[in-house]
Amino acid sequence: MLVNPDAKTIAVDFDGTIVEHAYPKIGEEMLFAFATLKELQKRGHRLILWTYREEEMLEAAVKYCEENGIKFYAINESYPGERNAAKYSRKLECDLFIDDRNLGGFPGWDKVWQMLHPEGGEFAYQLQNELAHFNYKKTSRLSLFDRLRRKR
């Protein structure tokens, strides 16, 4: 992990952000979700999974993320063990939230990266595709005309 004085604590939603909405099932991965999350961790950012999921559904989401190379700093709490503290706050202490329910919706992982690291870096080249924030299956449902028009 790189030492980054600008590293942030980032809360990340699961359904609709890391994966497509399919609650209570686990949807398809959003394009570049895990690649971007791994790169954020590599740059020193602390990631918190902040999701509506509980119990078995939460365990399944955490396992899915771990199988895809992401182990979160904390899950549904500001720091590990916070819920066991005497004064547990339901308000999460973090620098920002990445969530599909943001004002304006989820911008896509390419835009998230650009907002957090406008300098780009070696990872940015993977995110140059204009369709990077759409899940592949969604874009493949576009008509042939729409797909050709987007390539211009």
Secondary structure, 3 states (H helix, E strand, C coil): CCCCCCCCEEEECCECCCECCCCCCCCCECCCHHHHHHHHHHCCCEEEECCCCCHHHHHHHHHHHHHCCCCCCEECCCCCCHHHCCCCCCCCCCCEEECCCCCCCCCCHHHHHHHHCCCCCCCHHHHCCCCCCCCHHHHHCCCHHHHHHHCC
